[in-house]
Amino acid sequence: MPHLEQVRTILSDTLGIATLHLDANSALLGSVPELDSMAVIGLITALEQHYGFEVRDDEINARHFSTLGSLTSFVSEKLAQ
């Protein structure tokens, strides 16, 4: 899955946690205590800055943050636009 390693690194840097154990199927929202609503905003900002895209408010959906794979897929979709 392209971008998985980069998204995992951005997640790690944003949350200040080790994420090497996370794979595409690893649950995030609701399973990673550090990923609260404020951390989601910080993570979106970090992804926007790293990849150079903009996430509109109406694009923010919990399903994008359910797993590392779904978050990576969201990034790939944004980059394809």
ROFI-789874 format. One record per residue: x, y, z of N, C-alpha, C, CB in turn; residue number from 1. Coordinates in Angstrom, 1 decimal, padded with zeros to 4 digits. Glycine has a CB too. Layout:
# ROFI-789874
<atom n_u="X" n_v="Y" n_w="Z" ca_u="X" ca_v="Y" ca_w="Z" c_u="X" c_v="Y" c_w="Z" cb_u="X" cb_v="Y" cb_w="Z" n="NUM"/>
...
//
This chain:
# ROFI-789874
<atom n_u="000.9" n_v="-001.2" n_w="000.0" ca_u="000.0" ca_v="000.0" ca_w="000.0" c_u="000.9" c_v="001.2" c_w="000.0" cb_u="-001.0" cb_v="000.0" cb_w="001.2" n="1"/>
<atom n_u="000.8" n_v="002.0" n_w="-001.1" ca_u="001.7" ca_v="003.2" ca_w="-001.1" c_u="001.4" c_v="004.2" c_w="000.0" cb_u="001.6" cb_v="003.9" cb_w="-002.5" n="2"/>
<atom n_u="002.4" n_v="004.8" n_w="000.5" ca_u="002.2" ca_v="005.9" ca_w="001.5" c_u="002.1" c_v="005.3" c_w="002.9" cb_u="001.1" cb_v="006.8" cb_w="001.2" n="3"/>
<atom n_u="001.9" n_v="004.0" n_w="003.1" ca_u="001.7" ca_v="003.5" ca_w="004.4" c_u="002.8" c_v="003.8" c_w="005.4" cb_u="001.5" cb_v="001.9" cb_w="004.4" n="4"/>
<atom n_u="004.0" n_v="003.7" n_w="005.0" ca_u="005.1" ca_v="004.0" ca_w="005.9" c_u="005.2" c_v="005.5" c_w="006.3" cb_u="006.5" cb_v="003.6" cb_w="005.3" n="5"/>
<atom n_u="004.9" n_v="006.3" n_w="005.3" ca_u="004.9" ca_v="007.8" ca_w="005.6" c_u="003.8" c_v="008.2" c_w="006.5" cb_u="004.8" cb_v="008.6" cb_w="004.3" n="6"/>
<atom n_u="002.6" n_v="007.6" n_w="006.3" ca_u="001.4" ca_v="007.9" ca_w="007.1" c_u="001.7" c_v="007.4" c_w="008.5" cb_u="000.1" cb_v="007.3" cb_w="006.5" n="7"/>
<atom n_u="002.3" n_v="006.2" n_w="008.7" ca_u="002.6" ca_v="005.7" ca_w="010.0" c_u="003.6" c_v="006.6" c_w="010.7" cb_u="003.2" cb_v="004.2" cb_w="009.9" n="8"/>
<atom n_u="004.6" n_v="007.1" n_w="010.0" ca_u="005.6" ca_v="008.0" ca_w="010.6" c_u="004.9" c_v="009.3" c_w="011.0" cb_u="006.7" cb_v="008.3" cb_w="009.6" n="9"/>
<atom n_u="004.1" n_v="009.9" n_w="010.2" ca_u="003.4" ca_v="011.1" ca_w="010.6" c_u="002.5" c_v="010.9" c_w="011.8" cb_u="002.5" cb_v="011.6" cb_w="009.4" n="10"/>
<atom n_u="001.8" n_v="009.7" n_w="011.8" ca_u="001.0" ca_v="009.4" ca_w="013.0" c_u="001.8" c_v="009.3" c_w="014.2" cb_u="000.2" cb_v="008.0" cb_w="012.7" n="11"/>
<atom n_u="003.0" n_v="008.6" n_w="014.1" ca_u="003.9" ca_v="008.5" ca_w="015.3" c_u="004.4" c_v="009.8" c_w="015.7" cb_u="005.0" cb_v="007.6" cb_w="014.9" n="12"/>
<atom n_u="004.8" n_v="010.7" n_w="014.8" ca_u="005.3" ca_v="012.0" ca_w="015.2" c_u="004.2" c_v="012.9" c_w="015.8" cb_u="005.9" cb_v="012.7" cb_w="013.9" n="13"/>
<atom n_u="003.0" n_v="012.8" n_w="015.2" ca_u="001.9" ca_v="013.7" ca_w="015.7" c_u="001.5" c_v="013.2" c_w="017.1" cb_u="000.7" cb_v="013.6" cb_w="014.7" n="14"/>
<atom n_u="001.3" n_v="011.9" n_w="017.3" ca_u="000.8" ca_v="011.4" ca_w="018.6" c_u="001.9" c_v="011.3" c_w="019.6" cb_u="000.1" cb_v="010.1" cb_w="018.4" n="15"/>
<atom n_u="003.2" n_v="011.2" n_w="019.2" ca_u="004.3" ca_v="011.0" ca_w="020.1" c_u="004.3" c_v="009.6" c_w="020.6" cb_u="004.2" cb_v="012.0" cb_w="021.2" n="16"/>
<atom n_u="003.9" n_v="008.6" n_w="019.8" ca_u="003.9" ca_v="007.2" ca_w="020.2" c_u="004.7" c_v="006.4" c_w="019.2" cb_u="002.5" cb_v="006.7" cb_w="020.4" n="17"/>
<atom n_u="005.1" n_v="005.2" n_w="019.6" ca_u="005.7" ca_v="004.2" ca_w="018.7" c_u="004.6" c_v="003.6" c_w="017.9" cb_u="006.6" cb_v="003.2" cb_w="019.5" n="18"/>
<atom n_u="004.8" n_v="003.5" n_w="016.6" ca_u="003.7" ca_v="002.9" ca_w="015.7" c_u="004.3" c_v="001.8" c_w="014.9" cb_u="003.1" cb_v="004.0" cb_w="014.9" n="19"/>
<atom n_u="005.5" n_v="001.3" n_w="015.1" ca_u="006.1" ca_v="000.3" ca_w="014.3" c_u="005.3" c_v="-001.0" c_w="014.3" cb_u="007.5" cb_v="000.0" cb_w="014.7" n="20"/>
<atom n_u="004.6" n_v="-001.2" n_w="015.3" ca_u="003.8" ca_v="-002.5" ca_w="015.4" c_u="002.5" c_v="-002.4" c_w="014.6" cb_u="003.4" cb_v="-002.8" cb_w="016.9" n="21"/>
<atom n_u="002.1" n_v="-001.2" n_w="014.1" ca_u="000.9" ca_v="-001.0" ca_w="013.4" c_u="001.0" c_v="-001.4" c_w="011.9" cb_u="000.4" cb_v="000.5" cb_w="013.5" n="22"/>
<atom n_u="000.0" n_v="-002.2" n_w="011.4" ca_u="-000.1" ca_v="-002.5" ca_w="010.0" c_u="-001.4" c_v="-001.9" c_w="009.5" cb_u="000.0" cb_v="-004.0" cb_w="009.8" n="23"/>
<atom n_u="-001.6" n_v="-002.2" n_w="008.2" ca_u="-002.8" ca_v="-001.6" ca_w="007.5" c_u="-004.1" c_v="-001.9" c_w="008.2" cb_u="-002.8" cb_v="-002.1" cb_w="006.1" n="24"/>
<atom n_u="-004.2" n_v="-003.1" n_w="008.9" ca_u="-005.4" ca_v="-003.5" ca_w="009.6" c_u="-005.5" c_v="-003.1" c_w="011.0" cb_u="-005.5" cb_v="-005.0" cb_w="009.5" n="25"/>
<atom n_u="-004.5" n_v="-002.4" n_w="011.5" ca_u="-004.5" ca_v="-001.9" ca_w="012.9" c_u="-005.6" c_v="-000.9" c_w="013.1" cb_u="-003.1" cb_v="-001.4" cb_w="013.3" n="26"/>
<atom n_u="-006.4" n_v="-001.1" n_w="014.1" ca_u="-007.5" ca_v="-000.1" ca_w="014.5" c_u="-006.8" c_v="001.1" c_w="015.1" cb_u="-008.5" cb_v="-000.8" cb_w="015.5" n="27"/>
<atom n_u="-007.4" n_v="002.3" n_w="014.7" ca_u="-006.9" ca_v="003.5" ca_w="015.3" c_u="-007.9" c_v="004.2" c_w="016.2" cb_u="-006.5" cb_v="004.5" cb_w="014.1" n="28"/>
<atom n_u="-008.9" n_v="004.8" n_w="015.6" ca_u="-009.9" ca_v="005.6" ca_w="016.3" c_u="-010.6" c_v="004.7" c_w="017.3" cb_u="-010.9" cb_v="006.3" cb_w="015.4" n="29"/>
<atom n_u="-010.6" n_v="005.0" n_w="018.6" ca_u="-011.2" ca_v="004.1" ca_w="019.6" c_u="-010.3" c_v="003.1" c_w="020.1" cb_u="-012.4" cb_v="003.5" cb_w="019.0" n="30"/>
<atom n_u="-009.2" n_v="002.8" n_w="019.5" ca_u="-008.2" ca_v="001.8" ca_w="019.9" c_u="-006.9" c_v="002.4" c_w="020.4" cb_u="-008.0" cb_v="000.8" cb_w="018.9" n="31"/>
<atom n_u="-006.5" n_v="003.6" n_w="019.8" ca_u="-005.3" ca_v="004.3" ca_w="020.2" c_u="-005.7" c_v="005.4" c_w="021.1" cb_u="-004.5" cb_v="004.7" cb_w="018.9" n="32"/>
<atom n_u="-005.5" n_v="005.3" n_w="022.4" ca_u="-006.0" ca_v="006.4" ca_w="023.3" c_u="-005.5" c_v="007.8" c_w="023.0" cb_u="-005.6" cb_v="006.0" cb_w="024.7" n="33"/>
<atom n_u="-004.3" n_v="007.9" n_w="022.4" ca_u="-003.7" ca_v="009.2" ca_w="022.1" c_u="-004.5" c_v="009.9" c_w="020.9" cb_u="-002.3" cb_v="009.0" cb_w="021.8" n="34"/>
<atom n_u="-005.2" n_v="009.1" n_w="020.2" ca_u="-005.9" ca_v="009.6" ca_w="019.0" c_u="-007.3" c_v="010.1" c_w="019.4" cb_u="-006.0" cb_v="008.6" cb_w="017.9" n="35"/>
<atom n_u="-007.3" n_v="011.3" n_w="020.1" ca_u="-008.6" ca_v="011.9" ca_w="020.5" c_u="-009.0" c_v="012.9" c_w="019.4" cb_u="-008.5" cb_v="012.5" cb_w="021.9" n="36"/>
<atom n_u="-010.0" n_v="013.7" n_w="019.7" ca_u="-010.5" ca_v="014.7" ca_w="018.7" c_u="-009.5" c_v="015.7" c_w="018.4" cb_u="-011.8" cb_v="015.3" cb_w="019.2" n="37"/>
<atom n_u="-008.7" n_v="016.2" n_w="019.4" ca_u="-007.7" ca_v="017.2" ca_w="019.2" c_u="-006.5" c_v="016.6" c_w="018.4" cb_u="-007.2" cb_v="017.8" cb_w="020.5" n="38"/>
<atom n_u="-006.2" n_v="015.4" n_w="018.6" ca_u="-005.1" ca_v="014.7" ca_w="017.9" c_u="-005.5" c_v="014.5" c_w="016.5" cb_u="-004.7" cb_v="013.4" cb_w="018.6" n="39"/>
<atom n_u="-006.8" n_v="014.2" n_w="016.2" ca_u="-007.2" ca_v="014.1" ca_w="014.8" c_u="-007.0" c_v="015.3" c_w="014.0" cb_u="-008.7" cb_v="013.7" cb_w="014.8" n="40"/>
<atom n_u="-007.3" n_v="016.5" n_w="014.6" ca_u="-007.1" ca_v="017.8" ca_w="014.0" c_u="-005.6" c_v="018.0" c_w="013.7" cb_u="-007.6" cb_v="018.9" cb_w="014.9" n="41"/>
<atom n_u="-004.7" n_v="017.6" n_w="014.7" ca_u="-003.3" ca_v="017.8" ca_w="014.5" c_u="-002.8" c_v="016.8" c_w="013.4" cb_u="-002.6" cb_v="017.5" cb_w="015.8" n="42"/>
<atom n_u="-003.3" n_v="015.6" n_w="013.4" ca_u="-002.9" ca_v="014.7" ca_w="012.4" c_u="-003.3" c_v="015.1" c_w="011.0" cb_u="-003.6" cb_v="013.3" cb_w="012.7" n="43"/>
<atom n_u="-004.5" n_v="015.7" n_w="010.8" ca_u="-005.0" ca_v="016.2" ca_w="009.5" c_u="-004.1" c_v="017.3" c_w="009.1" cb_u="-006.5" cb_v="016.7" cb_w="009.6" n="44"/>
<atom n_u="-003.7" n_v="018.2" n_w="010.0" ca_u="-002.8" ca_v="019.3" ca_w="009.7" c_u="-001.5" c_v="018.8" c_w="009.3" cb_u="-002.7" cb_v="020.2" cb_w="010.9" n="45"/>
<atom n_u="-001.0" n_v="017.8" n_w="010.0" ca_u="000.4" ca_v="017.2" ca_w="009.6" c_u="000.3" c_v="016.6" c_w="008.2" cb_u="000.8" cb_v="016.2" cb_w="010.7" n="46"/>
<atom n_u="-000.8" n_v="015.9" n_w="007.9" ca_u="-000.9" ca_v="015.3" ca_w="006.6" c_u="-001.0" c_v="016.3" c_w="005.5" cb_u="-002.2" cb_v="014.3" cb_w="006.6" n="47"/>
<atom n_u="-001.8" n_v="017.4" n_w="005.8" ca_u="-001.9" ca_v="018.5" ca_w="004.8" c_u="-000.5" c_v="019.1" c_w="004.5" cb_u="-002.9" cb_v="019.5" cb_w="005.3" n="48"/>
<atom n_u="000.2" n_v="019.3" n_w="005.6" ca_u="001.5" ca_v="020.0" ca_w="005.4" c_u="002.5" c_v="019.1" c_w="004.7" cb_u="002.1" cb_v="020.4" cb_w="006.7" n="49"/>
<atom n_u="002.5" n_v="017.8" n_w="005.0" ca_u="003.4" ca_v="016.9" ca_w="004.4" c_u="003.1" c_v="016.6" c_w="002.9" cb_u="003.4" cb_v="015.5" cb_w="005.2" n="50"/>
<atom n_u="001.9" n_v="016.4" n_w="002.6" ca_u="001.5" ca_v="016.0" ca_w="001.3" c_u="001.0" c_v="017.2" c_w="000.4" cb_u="000.4" cb_v="015.0" cb_w="001.3" n="51"/>
<atom n_u="000.8" n_v="018.4" n_w="001.0" ca_u="000.4" ca_v="019.5" ca_w="000.2" c_u="-001.0" c_v="019.5" c_w="-000.3" cb_u="001.3" cb_v="019.6" cb_w="-000.9" n="52"/>
<atom n_u="-001.9" n_v="018.8" n_w="000.4" ca_u="-003.3" ca_v="018.9" ca_w="000.0" c_u="-004.1" c_v="019.6" c_w="001.1" cb_u="-003.9" cb_v="017.5" cb_w="-000.3" n="53"/>
<atom n_u="-005.4" n_v="019.8" n_w="000.9" ca_u="-006.3" ca_v="020.4" ca_w="001.9" c_u="-007.4" c_v="019.5" c_w="002.1" cb_u="-006.8" cb_v="021.8" cb_w="001.4" n="54"/>
<atom n_u="-007.8" n_v="019.3" n_w="003.4" ca_u="-008.9" ca_v="018.5" ca_w="003.8" c_u="-010.0" c_v="019.4" c_w="004.3" cb_u="-008.5" cb_v="017.5" cb_w="004.9" n="55"/>
<atom n_u="-011.1" n_v="019.4" n_w="003.5" ca_u="-012.3" ca_v="020.2" ca_w="003.9" c_u="-013.0" c_v="019.6" c_w="005.1" cb_u="-013.2" cb_v="020.4" cb_w="002.7" n="56"/>
<atom n_u="-013.7" n_v="020.4" n_w="005.8" ca_u="-014.4" ca_v="019.9" ca_w="007.0" c_u="-015.4" c_v="018.8" c_w="006.6" cb_u="-015.2" cb_v="021.1" cb_w="007.7" n="57"/>
<atom n_u="-016.0" n_v="018.9" n_w="005.5" ca_u="-017.0" ca_v="017.9" ca_w="005.1" c_u="-016.4" c_v="016.6" c_w="004.6" cb_u="-017.9" cb_v="018.5" cb_w="004.0" n="58"/>
<atom n_u="-015.1" n_v="016.6" n_w="004.5" ca_u="-014.4" ca_v="015.3" ca_w="004.2" c_u="-013.9" c_v="014.5" c_w="005.4" cb_u="-013.2" cb_v="015.7" cb_w="003.3" n="59"/>
<atom n_u="-014.0" n_v="015.2" n_w="006.5" ca_u="-013.5" ca_v="014.5" ca_w="007.8" c_u="-014.6" c_v="013.5" c_w="008.2" cb_u="-013.2" cb_v="015.5" cb_w="008.9" n="60"/>
<atom n_u="-014.2" n_v="012.3" n_w="008.3" ca_u="-015.2" ca_v="011.2" ca_w="008.6" c_u="-014.4" c_v="010.2" c_w="009.4" cb_u="-015.8" cb_v="010.6" cb_w="007.3" n="61"/>
<atom n_u="-015.1" n_v="009.7" n_w="010.5" ca_u="-014.5" ca_v="008.7" ca_w="011.4" c_u="-014.0" c_v="007.4" c_w="010.6" cb_u="-015.5" cb_v="008.3" cb_w="012.4" n="62"/>
<atom n_u="-014.7" n_v="007.1" n_w="009.5" ca_u="-014.3" ca_v="005.9" ca_w="008.8" c_u="-012.8" c_v="006.0" c_w="008.2" cb_u="-015.2" cb_v="005.6" cb_w="007.6" n="63"/>
<atom n_u="-012.4" n_v="007.3" n_w="007.9" ca_u="-011.0" ca_v="007.5" ca_w="007.4" c_u="-010.0" c_v="007.2" c_w="008.5" cb_u="-010.9" cb_v="008.9" cb_w="006.9" n="64"/>
<atom n_u="-010.4" n_v="007.2" n_w="009.8" ca_u="-009.5" ca_v="007.0" ca_w="010.9" c_u="-009.7" c_v="005.7" c_w="011.6" cb_u="-009.6" cb_v="008.2" cb_w="011.9" n="65"/>
<atom n_u="-010.5" n_v="004.8" n_w="011.0" ca_u="-010.8" ca_v="003.6" ca_w="011.7" c_u="-009.5" c_v="002.6" c_w="011.7" cb_u="-011.9" cb_v="002.8" cb_w="011.0" n="66"/>
<atom n_u="-008.7" n_v="002.6" n_w="010.6" ca_u="-007.5" ca_v="001.8" ca_w="010.6" c_u="-006.4" c_v="002.6" c_w="010.0" cb_u="-007.8" cb_v="000.4" cb_w="009.9" n="67"/>
<atom n_u="-005.2" n_v="002.1" n_w="010.1" ca_u="-004.1" ca_v="002.7" ca_w="009.4" c_u="-004.3" c_v="002.6" c_w="007.9" cb_u="-002.7" cb_v="002.1" cb_w="009.9" n="68"/>
<atom n_u="-004.8" n_v="001.5" n_w="007.5" ca_u="-005.1" ca_v="001.3" ca_w="006.1" c_u="-006.1" c_v="002.3" c_w="005.5" cb_u="-005.5" cb_v="-000.1" cb_w="005.8" n="69"/>
<atom n_u="-007.2" n_v="002.5" n_w="006.3" ca_u="-008.2" ca_v="003.4" ca_w="005.8" c_u="-007.7" c_v="004.9" c_w="005.8" cb_u="-009.5" cb_v="003.3" cb_w="006.7" n="70"/>
<atom n_u="-006.8" n_v="005.2" n_w="006.7" ca_u="-006.2" ca_v="006.5" ca_w="006.7" c_u="-005.3" c_v="006.7" c_w="005.5" cb_u="-005.5" cb_v="006.8" cb_w="008.0" n="71"/>
<atom n_u="-004.5" n_v="005.6" n_w="005.2" ca_u="-003.6" ca_v="005.7" ca_w="004.1" c_u="-004.4" c_v="005.7" c_w="002.8" cb_u="-002.7" cb_v="004.4" cb_w="004.1" n="72"/>
<atom n_u="-005.5" n_v="005.0" n_w="002.7" ca_u="-006.3" ca_v="005.1" ca_w="001.5" c_u="-006.9" c_v="006.5" c_w="001.3" cb_u="-007.5" cb_v="004.1" cb_w="001.6" n="73"/>
<atom n_u="-007.3" n_v="007.1" n_w="002.4" ca_u="-007.8" ca_v="008.5" ca_w="002.3" c_u="-006.7" c_v="009.4" c_w="001.8" cb_u="-008.2" cb_v="009.0" cb_w="003.7" n="74"/>
<atom n_u="-005.5" n_v="009.3" n_w="002.3" ca_u="-004.4" ca_v="010.1" ca_w="001.8" c_u="-004.2" c_v="009.8" c_w="000.3" cb_u="-003.0" cb_v="009.8" cb_w="002.5" n="75"/>
<atom n_u="-004.2" n_v="008.6" n_w="-000.2" ca_u="-004.0" ca_v="008.3" ca_w="-001.6" c_u="-005.1" c_v="008.9" c_w="-002.4" cb_u="-004.0" cb_v="006.7" cb_w="-001.8" n="76"/>
<atom n_u="-006.4" n_v="008.9" n_w="-001.9" ca_u="-007.5" ca_v="009.5" ca_w="-002.6" c_u="-007.3" c_v="011.0" c_w="-002.8" cb_u="-008.8" cb_v="009.2" cb_w="-001.9" n="77"/>
<atom n_u="-006.8" n_v="011.6" n_w="-001.7" ca_u="-006.6" ca_v="013.1" ca_w="-001.7" c_u="-005.5" c_v="013.4" c_w="-002.7" cb_u="-006.2" cb_v="013.6" cb_w="-000.3" n="78"/>
<atom n_u="-004.5" n_v="012.6" n_w="-002.8" ca_u="-003.4" ca_v="012.8" ca_w="-003.7" c_u="-003.8" c_v="012.6" c_w="-005.2" cb_u="-002.2" cb_v="011.9" cb_w="-003.4" n="79"/>
<atom n_u="-004.8" n_v="011.8" n_w="-005.4" ca_u="-005.2" ca_v="011.5" ca_w="-006.8" c_u="-006.2" c_v="012.6" c_w="-007.3" cb_u="-006.0" cb_v="010.2" cb_w="-006.8" n="80"/>
<atom n_u="-006.6" n_v="013.5" n_w="-006.4" ca_u="-007.5" ca_v="014.6" ca_w="-006.9" c_u="-006.8" c_v="015.7" c_w="-007.6" cb_u="-008.3" cb_v="015.2" cb_w="-005.7" n="81"/>
//
